[in-house]
Amino acid sequence: MAKRDYYDVLGIARGADADEIKKAYRKKAKELHPDRNADNPDAEAQFKEANEAYEVLKDADKKAAYDRFGHAAFEGGMGGGGGGPRGGMGGGQADFASAFSDVFDDLFGDFMGGGRGGARQRAARGSDLRYNLRVTLEEAYNGLQKTISVPTSVQCGACDGTGAEGGAEPTTCPTCSGMGKVRAQQGFFTVERTCPTCSGLGQIIKNPCNACGGQGRVEKDRALSVNIPAGVETGTRIRLAGEGEAGMRGGPTGDLYIFIEVAQHELFERDGVNLFCRVPVSMTTAALGGDIEVPTIDGGRSRVKIPQGSQTGRQMRLRGKGMPALRGGGTGDMFIELAVETPVNLTSKQKDLLREFEKLSEDNNPESKSFFSSVKSFWDGMKG
């Protein structure tokens, strides 16, 4: 059976340029791949035919020979002895590997640091760092400027971050030619691995710096002044761009992330921008009413009026006495929760007075009266 014209196989005109040829092959490779055509027995043969066509047309010399002589350019020695689409390691298998490798470059080159011609001579970026900072509730309320000490890697001053003695420039890695990766043929596929000589950097240093051992950075504790805004809470993250670990051999510096933890307070409990304070009041104050003073987070005091007959759990709001919202947006409120306190260690006289009070208080405990009335109804229903 006569071979089909390579241009017809890829569905392109004879004057197609390299980009059009590659685009047409990519489309055909996707359409005809055997894994996607399990029900089509001809798909594998057509797939190999497309690979063979692309192997010739992608090469400028082979394409010129094919345009002049057709398929005869690669038959009977005209193509230069095994240089055609069937020459080399097992014929079509090598052609497929080479063609597929080109398409792989085209599809994934941007993510792998560039295509075949793109060197990976790009220094590695430094790592981001995390610093956990614990602050008090008062500091979270007011905001503060704090100096912290961060153990990190900084640019080596002896070699100016190049990693080479005397600040000399690194040279291109001879193993990978600056690609940072090497290729190995495995059957139909070309496998890429990180270059073992340069560890993927694409460059090597012949005379490493004695101070940093060729890393271009050294370990050092850095003192940083950090501005903590008012309103921060546990989990707030502050990013300091460029304050992280120095990059390898002059690479860009990472970032520093400060994670805030607000310590628990002995008086106040926080819920977002609101504060809660549990305040004990005497039994007589709760019964008769009165005024009490409560602390506020700003260090001040507020006078609160206790209504007569207040019960444990009753809440009163102090507007604007809570926490400020982060980066503006108003201030929360403070809620006072009463805890009526039962007296202890009573004297004989106090006990006698309370017993006398109890005799006179049958109608002064509405909640107890309602509860025991419900209990009596419950028991009567159980008897019935």
LOVO-395707 format. One record per residue (C-alpha): residue number from 1; residue in one letter; x, y, z. Coordinates in steps of 0.1 Angstrom, whole numbers. Example, Ala and Ser with C-alpha at 12.3 -4.5 7.8 and 13.67 -1.06 7.14 Angstrom:
# residues 2
{gulum->1, torro->A, px->123, py->-45, pz->78}
{gulum->2, torro->S, px->137, py->-11, pz->71}
# end
This chain:
# residues 384
{gulum->1, torro->M, px->0, py->0, pz->0}
{gulum->2, torro->A, px->14, py->34, pz->-10}
{gulum->3, torro->K, px->23, py->58, pz->17}
{gulum->4, torro->R, px->1, py->88, pz->22}
{gulum->5, torro->D, px->15, py->123, pz->18}
{gulum->6, torro->Y, px->28, py->135, pz->51}
{gulum->7, torro->Y, px->10, py->169, pz->47}
{gulum->8, torro->D, px->-22, py->150, pz->41}
{gulum->9, torro->V, px->-16, py->129, pz->71}
{gulum->10, torro->L, px->-14, py->160, pz->94}
{gulum->11, torro->G, px->-41, py->178, pz->74}
{gulum->12, torro->I, px->-20, py->208, pz->65}
{gulum->13, torro->A, px->-9, py->226, pz->33}
{gulum->14, torro->R, px->26, py->222, pz->19}
{gulum->15, torro->G, px->35, py->258, pz->27}
{gulum->16, torro->A, px->28, py->253, pz->65}
{gulum->17, torro->D, px->54, py->267, pz->88}
{gulum->18, torro->A, px->69, py->251, pz->119}
{gulum->19, torro->D, px->42, py->263, pz->143}
{gulum->20, torro->E, px->14, py->251, pz->121}
{gulum->21, torro->I, px->30, py->217, pz->117}
{gulum->22, torro->K, px->34, py->213, pz->155}
{gulum->23, torro->K, px->-1, py->225, pz->161}
{gulum->24, torro->A, px->-15, py->200, pz->136}
{gulum->25, torro->Y, px->5, py->172, pz->151}
{gulum->26, torro->R, px->-7, py->180, pz->186}
{gulum->27, torro->K, px->-43, py->179, pz->175}
{gulum->28, torro->K, px->-38, py->145, pz->156}
{gulum->29, torro->A, px->-19, py->130, pz->185}
{gulum->30, torro->K, px->-47, py->138, pz->209}
{gulum->31, torro->E, px->-74, py->125, pz->184}
{gulum->32, torro->L, px->-56, py->92, pz->175}
{gulum->33, torro->H, px->-39, py->82, pz->207}
{gulum->34, torro->P, px->-46, py->45, pz->213}
{gulum->35, torro->D, px->-56, py->50, pz->249}
{gulum->36, torro->R, px->-85, py->72, pz->237}
{gulum->37, torro->N, px->-95, py->49, pz->208}
{gulum->38, torro->A, px->-98, py->14, pz->223}
{gulum->39, torro->D, px->-127, py->7, pz->199}
{gulum->40, torro->N, px->-109, py->18, pz->168}
{gulum->41, torro->P, px->-84, py->-9, pz->156}
{gulum->42, torro->D, px->-69, py->15, pz->130}
{gulum->43, torro->A, px->-61, py->42, pz->156}
{gulum->44, torro->E, px->-27, py->28, pz->165}
{gulum->45, torro->A, px->-15, py->26, pz->129}
{gulum->46, torro->Q, px->-28, py->61, pz->122}
{gulum->47, torro->F, px->-12, py->74, pz->153}
{gulum->48, torro->K, px->22, py->60, pz->142}
{gulum->49, torro->E, px->16, py->74, pz->107}
{gulum->50, torro->A, px->11, py->109, pz->123}
{gulum->51, torro->N, px->43, py->105, pz->144}
{gulum->52, torro->E, px->63, py->95, pz->113}
{gulum->53, torro->A, px->50, py->125, pz->94}
{gulum->54, torro->Y, px->58, py->149, pz->122}
{gulum->55, torro->E, px->93, py->135, pz->127}
{gulum->56, torro->V, px->101, py->144, pz->91}
{gulum->57, torro->L, px->83, py->178, pz->87}
{gulum->58, torro->K, px->95, py->192, pz->120}
{gulum->59, torro->D, px->131, py->189, pz->109}
{gulum->60, torro->A, px->140, py->217, pz->84}
{gulum->61, torro->D, px->165, py->195, pz->65}
{gulum->62, torro->K, px->143, py->165, pz->63}
{gulum->63, torro->K, px->113, py->187, pz->53}
{gulum->64, torro->A, px->133, py->202, pz->25}
{gulum->65, torro->A, px->143, py->168, pz->12}
{gulum->66, torro->Y, px->108, py->155, pz->14}
{gulum->67, torro->D, px->94, py->186, pz->-4}
{gulum->68, torro->R, px->119, py->179, pz->-32}
{gulum->69, torro->F, px->119, py->141, pz->-35}
{gulum->70, torro->G, px->88, py->130, pz->-15}
{gulum->71, torro->H, px->91, py->96, pz->2}
{gulum->72, torro->A, px->119, py->86, pz->-21}
{gulum->73, torro->A, px->142, py->110, pz->-1}
{gulum->74, torro->F, px->143, py->84, pz->27}
{gulum->75, torro->E, px->145, py->53, pz->6}
{gulum->76, torro->G, px->175, py->37, pz->-12}
{gulum->77, torro->G, px->201, py->60, pz->5}
{gulum->78, torro->M, px->189, py->93, pz->-8}
{gulum->79, torro->G, px->183, py->105, pz->28}
{gulum->80, torro->G, px->219, py->100, pz->40}
{gulum->81, torro->G, px->220, py->65, pz->55}
{gulum->82, torro->G, px->196, py->60, pz->84}
{gulum->83, torro->G, px->188, py->96, pz->90}
{gulum->84, torro->G, px->152, py->92, pz->78}
{gulum->85, torro->P, px->121, py->85, pz->99}
{gulum->86, torro->R, px->129, py->48, pz->101}
{gulum->87, torro->G, px->166, py->51, pz->111}
{gulum->88, torro->G, px->180, py->44, pz->145}
{gulum->89, torro->M, px->169, py->25, pz->176}
{gulum->90, torro->G, px->142, py->3, pz->164}
{gulum->91, torro->G, px->127, py->25, pz->137}
{gulum->92, torro->G, px->94, py->41, pz->145}
{gulum->93, torro->Q, px->99, py->36, pz->183}
{gulum->94, torro->A, px->127, py->62, pz->183}
{gulum->95, torro->D, px->107, py->85, pz->161}
{gulum->96, torro->F, px->77, py->84, pz->184}
{gulum->97, torro->A, px->98, py->91, pz->214}
{gulum->98, torro->S, px->114, py->121, pz->198}
{gulum->99, torro->A, px->81, py->135, pz->185}
{gulum->100, torro->F, px->63, py->129, pz->217}
{gulum->101, torro->S, px->92, py->146, pz->236}
{gulum->102, torro->D, px->88, py->178, pz->215}
{gulum->103, torro->V, px->51, py->179, pz->222}
{gulum->104, torro->F, px->57, py->173, pz->259}
{gulum->105, torro->D, px->80, py->203, pz->259}
{gulum->106, torro->D, px->54, py->224, pz->241}
{gulum->107, torro->L, px->26, py->214, pz->265}
{gulum->108, torro->F, px->45, py->215, pz->298}
{gulum->109, torro->G, px->76, py->236, pz->291}
{gulum->110, torro->D, px->63, py->266, pz->310}
{gulum->111, torro->F, px->58, py->246, pz->341}
{gulum->112, torro->M, px->91, py->227, pz->339}
{gulum->113, torro->G, px->113, py->258, pz->335}
{gulum->114, torro->G, px->112, py->262, pz->298}
{gulum->115, torro->G, px->113, py->241, pz->266}
{gulum->116, torro->R, px->143, py->225, pz->250}
{gulum->117, torro->G, px->160, py->258, pz->242}
{gulum->118, torro->G, px->152, py->275, pz->275}
{gulum->119, torro->A, px->179, py->272, pz->302}
{gulum->120, torro->R, px->169, py->270, pz->338}
{gulum->121, torro->Q, px->196, py->294, pz->349}
{gulum->122, torro->R, px->174, py->308, pz->376}
{gulum->123, torro->A, px->185, py->308, pz->412}
{gulum->124, torro->A, px->162, py->291, pz->437}
{gulum->125, torro->R, px->139, py->314, pz->458}
{gulum->126, torro->G, px->144, py->313, pz->495}
{gulum->127, torro->S, px->119, py->296, pz->517}
{gulum->128, torro->D, px->90, py->314, pz->535}
{gulum->129, torro->L, px->93, py->315, pz->572}
{gulum->130, torro->R, px->68, py->313, pz->600}
{gulum->131, torro->Y, px->70, py->331, pz->633}
{gulum->132, torro->N, px->45, py->325, pz->661}
{gulum->133, torro->L, px->39, py->357, pz->682}
{gulum->134, torro->R, px->20, py->356, pz->715}
{gulum->135, torro->V, px->5, py->390, pz->726}
{gulum->136, torro->T, px->-18, py->400, pz->755}
{gulum->137, torro->L, px->-54, py->410, pz->751}
{gulum->138, torro->E, px->-44, py->446, pz->761}
{gulum->139, torro->E, px->-17, py->446, pz->733}
{gulum->140, torro->A, px->-43, py->433, pz->708}
{gulum->141, torro->Y, px->-66, py->461, pz->719}
{gulum->142, torro->N, px->-40, py->489, pz->716}
{gulum->143, torro->G, px->-18, py->475, pz->689}
{gulum->144, torro->L, px->20, py->477, pz->693}
{gulum->145, torro->Q, px->54, py->478, pz->676}
{gulum->146, torro->K, px->75, py->448, pz->687}
{gulum->147, torro->T, px->110, py->438, pz->679}
{gulum->148, torro->I, px->114, py->401, pz->673}
{gulum->149, torro->S, px->145, py->379, pz->667}
{gulum->150, torro->V, px->142, py->355, pz->637}
{gulum->151, torro->P, px->167, py->328, pz->630}
{gulum->152, torro->T, px->171, py->327, pz->592}
{gulum->153, torro->S, px->195, py->326, pz->563}
{gulum->154, torro->V, px->208, py->359, pz->549}
{gulum->155, torro->Q, px->229, py->367, pz->518}
{gulum->156, torro->C, px->266, py->359, pz->523}
{gulum->157, torro->G, px->286, py->391, pz->524}
{gulum->158, torro->A, px->318, py->374, pz->515}
{gulum->159, torro->C, px->307, py->364, pz->480}
{gulum->160, torro->D, px->277, py->388, pz->476}
{gulum->161, torro->G, px->254, py->358, pz->474}
{gulum->162, torro->T, px->269, py->342, pz->444}
{gulum->163, torro->G, px->283, py->313, pz->463}
{gulum->164, torro->A, px->317, py->316, pz->445}
{gulum->165, torro->E, px->350, py->327, pz->461}
{gulum->166, torro->G, px->356, py->364, pz->455}
{gulum->167, torro->G, px->321, py->369, pz->441}
{gulum->168, torro->A, px->329, py->352, pz->407}
{gulum->169, torro->E, px->300, py->343, pz->385}
{gulum->170, torro->P, px->289, py->306, pz->384}
{gulum->171, torro->T, px->294, py->287, pz->352}
{gulum->172, torro->T, px->269, py->267, pz->331}
{gulum->173, torro->C, px->266, py->231, pz->342}
{gulum->174, torro->P, px->283, py->209, pz->316}
{gulum->175, torro->T, px->260, py->179, pz->323}
{gulum->176, torro->C, px->227, py->196, pz->315}
{gulum->177, torro->S, px->240, py->226, pz->296}
{gulum->178, torro->G, px->221, py->249, pz->320}
{gulum->179, torro->M, px->188, py->232, pz->317}
{gulum->180, torro->G, px->188, py->220, pz->353}
{gulum->181, torro->K, px->175, py->186, pz->341}
{gulum->182, torro->V, px->187, py->157, pz->321}
{gulum->183, torro->R, px->168, py->133, pz->298}
{gulum->184, torro->A, px->168, py->96, pz->295}
{gulum->185, torro->Q, px->151, py->74, pz->268}
{gulum->186, torro->Q, px->128, py->47, pz->283}
{gulum->187, torro->G, px->109, py->28, pz->256}
{gulum->188, torro->F, px->85, py->52, pz->240}
{gulum->189, torro->F, px->90, py->80, pz->265}
{gulum->190, torro->T, px->117, py->105, pz->273}
{gulum->191, torro->V, px->120, py->109, pz->311}
{gulum->192, torro->E, px->133, py->141, pz->326}
{gulum->193, torro->R, px->151, py->141, pz->359}
{gulum->194, torro->T, px->168, py->168, pz->380}
{gulum->195, torro->C, px->204, py->172, pz->370}
{gulum->196, torro->P, px->226, py->154, pz->396}
{gulum->197, torro->T, px->256, py->177, pz->390}
{gulum->198, torro->C, px->240, py->210, pz->397}
{gulum->199, torro->S, px->209, py->199, pz->416}
{gulum->200, torro->G, px->186, py->216, pz->391}
{gulum->201, torro->L, px->201, py->250, pz->393}
{gulum->202, torro->G, px->217, py->248, pz->358}
{gulum->203, torro->Q, px->250, py->263, pz->371}
{gulum->204, torro->I, px->280, py->251, pz->391}
{gulum->205, torro->I, px->306, py->268, pz->411}
{gulum->206, torro->K, px->342, py->258, pz->406}
{gulum->207, torro->N, px->356, py->276, pz->437}
{gulum->208, torro->P, px->330, py->277, pz->464}
{gulum->209, torro->C, px->330, py->305, pz->489}
{gulum->210, torro->N, px->346, py->295, pz->522}
{gulum->211, torro->A, px->322, py->315, pz->543}
{gulum->212, torro->C, px->290, py->299, pz->529}
{gulum->213, torro->G, px->303, py->267, pz->513}
{gulum->214, torro->G, px->288, py->277, pz->479}
{gulum->215, torro->Q, px->253, py->283, pz->492}
{gulum->216, torro->G, px->254, py->320, pz->488}
{gulum->217, torro->R, px->238, py->325, pz->522}
{gulum->218, torro->V, px->247, py->320, pz->559}
{gulum->219, torro->E, px->227, py->314, pz->590}
{gulum->220, torro->K, px->220, py->344, pz->612}
{gulum->221, torro->D, px->195, py->358, pz->637}
{gulum->222, torro->R, px->178, py->389, pz->625}
{gulum->223, torro->A, px->161, py->415, pz->646}
{gulum->224, torro->L, px->130, py->428, pz->630}
{gulum->225, torro->S, px->106, py->455, pz->641}
{gulum->226, torro->V, px->70, py->444, pz->635}
{gulum->227, torro->N, px->39, py->466, pz->636}
{gulum->228, torro->I, px->10, py->447, pz->652}
{gulum->229, torro->P, px->-23, py->466, pz->643}
{gulum->230, torro->A, px->-50, py->470, pz->669}
{gulum->231, torro->G, px->-78, py->444, pz->667}
{gulum->232, torro->V, px->-56, py->413, pz->659}
{gulum->233, torro->E, px->-69, py->380, pz->672}
{gulum->234, torro->T, px->-57, py->345, pz->674}
{gulum->235, torro->G, px->-51, py->332, pz->638}
{gulum->236, torro->T, px->-43, py->367, pz->623}
{gulum->237, torro->R, px->-15, py->364, pz->598}
{gulum->238, torro->I, px->9, py->393, pz->590}
{gulum->239, torro->R, px->31, py->390, pz->559}
{gulum->240, torro->L, px->64, py->407, pz->557}
{gulum->241, torro->A, px->75, py->405, pz->520}
{gulum->242, torro->G, px->112, py->398, pz->514}
{gulum->243, torro->E, px->119, py->391, pz->551}
{gulum->244, torro->G, px->121, py->353, pz->548}
{gulum->245, torro->E, px->151, py->331, pz->540}
{gulum->246, torro->A, px->176, py->343, pz->514}
{gulum->247, torro->G, px->176, py->325, pz->481}
{gulum->248, torro->M, px->203, py->302, pz->469}
{gulum->249, torro->R, px->232, py->319, pz->451}
{gulum->250, torro->G, px->215, py->353, pz->449}
{gulum->251, torro->G, px->180, py->340, pz->443}
{gulum->252, torro->P, px->150, py->361, pz->455}
{gulum->253, torro->T, px->142, py->362, pz->492}
{gulum->254, torro->G, px->112, py->344, pz->507}
{gulum->255, torro->D, px->86, py->361, pz->529}
{gulum->256, torro->L, px->81, py->360, pz->566}
{gulum->257, torro->Y, px->46, py->352, pz->580}
{gulum->258, torro->I, px->38, py->362, pz->616}
{gulum->259, torro->F, px->10, py->342, pz->631}
{gulum->260, torro->I, px->-7, py->359, pz->661}
{gulum->261, torro->E, px->-19, py->341, pz->692}
{gulum->262, torro->V, px->-38, py->363, pz->718}
{gulum->263, torro->A, px->-33, py->350, pz->753}
{gulum->264, torro->Q, px->-63, py->343, pz->775}
{gulum->265, torro->H, px->-73, py->371, pz->799}
{gulum->266, torro->E, px->-81, py->366, pz->836}
{gulum->267, torro->L, px->-111, py->390, pz->834}
{gulum->268, torro->F, px->-123, py->392, pz->799}
{gulum->269, torro->E, px->-134, py->365, pz->774}
{gulum->270, torro->R, px->-133, py->375, pz->737}
{gulum->271, torro->D, px->-157, py->366, pz->710}
{gulum->272, torro->G, px->-147, py->385, pz->678}
{gulum->273, torro->V, px->-150, py->422, pz->686}
{gulum->274, torro->N, px->-171, py->417, pz->717}
{gulum->275, torro->L, px->-159, py->411, pz->752}
{gulum->276, torro->F, px->-176, py->393, pz->781}
{gulum->277, torro->C, px->-170, py->398, pz->817}
{gulum->278, torro->R, px->-186, py->377, pz->845}
{gulum->279, torro->V, px->-191, py->399, pz->875}
{gulum->280, torro->P, px->-202, py->385, pz->910}
{gulum->281, torro->V, px->-228, py->405, pz->929}
{gulum->282, torro->S, px->-240, py->399, pz->964}
{gulum->283, torro->M, px->-274, py->384, pz->971}
{gulum->284, torro->T, px->-286, py->416, pz->987}
{gulum->285, torro->T, px->-274, py->438, pz->958}
{gulum->286, torro->A, px->-291, py->415, pz->933}
{gulum->287, torro->A, px->-323, py->416, pz->953}
{gulum->288, torro->L, px->-323, py->453, pz->962}
{gulum->289, torro->G, px->-305, py->467, pz->932}
{gulum->290, torro->G, px->-275, py->490, pz->933}
{gulum->291, torro->D, px->-245, py->503, pz->915}
{gulum->292, torro->I, px->-212, py->485, pz->908}
{gulum->293, torro->E, px->-180, py->494, pz->891}
{gulum->294, torro->V, px->-166, py->471, pz->864}
{gulum->295, torro->P, px->-132, py->472, pz->846}
{gulum->296, torro->T, px->-128, py->479, pz->809}
{gulum->297, torro->I, px->-101, py->467, pz->785}
{gulum->298, torro->D, px->-88, py->502, pz->780}
{gulum->299, torro->G, px->-78, py->503, pz->817}
{gulum->300, torro->G, px->-108, py->524, pz->828}
{gulum->301, torro->R, px->-139, py->518, pz->849}
{gulum->302, torro->S, px->-176, py->519, pz->841}
{gulum->303, torro->R, px->-204, py->522, pz->866}
{gulum->304, torro->V, px->-232, py->497, pz->860}
{gulum->305, torro->K, px->-267, py->499, pz->876}
{gulum->306, torro->I, px->-280, py->466, pz->888}
{gulum->307, torro->P, px->-318, py->464, pz->886}
{gulum->308, torro->Q, px->-338, py->450, pz->916}
{gulum->309, torro->G, px->-344, py->413, pz->915}
{gulum->310, torro->S, px->-316, py->405, pz->891}
{gulum->311, torro->Q, px->-308, py->368, pz->886}
{gulum->312, torro->T, px->-276, py->349, pz->878}
{gulum->313, torro->G, px->-269, py->350, pz->840}
{gulum->314, torro->R, px->-285, py->384, pz->834}
{gulum->315, torro->Q, px->-265, py->404, pz->808}
{gulum->316, torro->M, px->-260, py->441, pz->804}
{gulum->317, torro->R, px->-243, py->458, pz->775}
{gulum->318, torro->L, px->-217, py->485, pz->775}
{gulum->319, torro->R, px->-216, py->499, pz->740}
{gulum->320, torro->G, px->-183, py->506, pz->724}
{gulum->321, torro->K, px->-163, py->490, pz->753}
{gulum->322, torro->G, px->-152, py->459, pz->733}
{gulum->323, torro->M, px->-123, py->453, pz->709}
{gulum->324, torro->P, px->-116, py->474, pz->678}
{gulum->325, torro->A, px->-122, py->458, pz->645}
{gulum->326, torro->L, px->-90, py->450, pz->626}
{gulum->327, torro->R, px->-80, py->478, pz->602}
{gulum->328, torro->G, px->-110, py->500, pz->611}
{gulum->329, torro->G, px->-147, py->492, pz->610}
{gulum->330, torro->G, px->-158, py->503, pz->645}
{gulum->331, torro->T, px->-156, py->488, pz->680}
{gulum->332, torro->G, px->-174, py->460, pz->696}
{gulum->333, torro->D, px->-193, py->460, pz->729}
{gulum->334, torro->M, px->-187, py->446, pz->763}
{gulum->335, torro->F, px->-213, py->424, pz->780}
{gulum->336, torro->I, px->-215, py->421, pz->818}
{gulum->337, torro->E, px->-229, py->388, pz->830}
{gulum->338, torro->L, px->-241, py->388, pz->866}
{gulum->339, torro->A, px->-233, py->359, pz->890}
{gulum->340, torro->V, px->-254, py->362, pz->921}
{gulum->341, torro->E, px->-232, py->350, pz->950}
{gulum->342, torro->T, px->-245, py->328, pz->978}
{gulum->343, torro->P, px->-229, py->339, pz->1012}
{gulum->344, torro->V, px->-208, py->313, pz->1030}
{gulum->345, torro->N, px->-194, py->310, pz->1065}
{gulum->346, torro->L, px->-224, py->326, pz->1081}
{gulum->347, torro->T, px->-225, py->335, pz->1118}
{gulum->348, torro->S, px->-254, py->323, pz->1140}
{gulum->349, torro->K, px->-270, py->357, pz->1139}
{gulum->350, torro->Q, px->-269, py->358, pz->1100}
{gulum->351, torro->K, px->-284, py->323, pz->1099}
{gulum->352, torro->D, px->-312, py->334, pz->1122}
{gulum->353, torro->L, px->-319, py->364, pz->1101}
{gulum->354, torro->L, px->-320, py->344, pz->1069}
{gulum->355, torro->R, px->-344, py->319, pz->1085}
{gulum->356, torro->E, px->-366, py->348, pz->1095}
{gulum->357, torro->F, px->-363, py->362, pz->1060}
{gulum->358, torro->E, px->-372, py->328, pz->1045}
{gulum->359, torro->K, px->-405, py->328, pz->1065}
{gulum->360, torro->L, px->-414, py->362, pz->1051}
{gulum->361, torro->S, px->-404, py->354, pz->1015}
{gulum->362, torro->E, px->-431, py->329, pz->1003}
{gulum->363, torro->D, px->-443, py->353, pz->976}
{gulum->364, torro->N, px->-409, py->368, pz->967}
{gulum->365, torro->N, px->-395, py->338, pz->947}
{gulum->366, torro->P, px->-416, py->337, pz->915}
{gulum->367, torro->E, px->-393, py->313, pz->897}
{gulum->368, torro->S, px->-392, py->288, pz->925}
{gulum->369, torro->K, px->-430, py->290, pz->929}
{gulum->370, torro->S, px->-435, py->284, pz->892}
{gulum->371, torro->F, px->-411, py->255, pz->891}
{gulum->372, torro->F, px->-425, py->236, pz->921}
{gulum->373, torro->S, px->-460, py->242, pz->908}
{gulum->374, torro->S, px->-449, py->224, pz->876}
{gulum->375, torro->V, px->-433, py->196, pz->896}
{gulum->376, torro->K, px->-466, py->191, pz->915}
{gulum->377, torro->S, px->-486, py->189, pz->882}
{gulum->378, torro->F, px->-460, py->164, pz->869}
{gulum->379, torro->W, px->-463, py->141, pz->899}
{gulum->380, torro->D, px->-501, py->143, pz->899}
{gulum->381, torro->G, px->-501, py->133, pz->862}
{gulum->382, torro->M, px->-478, py->103, pz->870}
{gulum->383, torro->K, px->-502, py->91, pz->897}
{gulum->384, torro->G, px->-532, py->94, pz->874}
# end
